[in-house]
């Protein structure tokens, strides 16, 4: 692979990650609008981790699926466990952005749904990587 090919591959990975991030946000908003408050909760949890996954790939386009999934899952779990303190709730009360990123209340089932999001994103990433190398 030449230097130009490598840069093109990195640029393509970043573009795909940016599009995936935008589509994930759109999917989250769509699920929320379609399902209303309660029905969208766990889908939103999974999509939150998918968004983090896409942002990891955007920042580090050469990262593999396992590392990206582990990073996204660790971040999501860290945010959830931080909710056991008062900090996220206090920040969320002052800022809509903080509420969207940090949440406010710990909910143990969220940990499972973050795993679903990380696994799903990792599988799609691994599938796409295999297709790219096979083609």
Secondary structure, 3 states (H helix, E strand, C coil): CCHHHHHHHHHHHHHHHHHHHHHHHHHHHHHHHHHHHHHCHHHHHHHHHHHHHHHHHHHCCCCCHHHHHHHHHHHHHHHHHHCCCCHHHHHHHHCHHHHHHHCCCCCCHHHHHHHHHHHHHHHHHHHHHHHHHHC
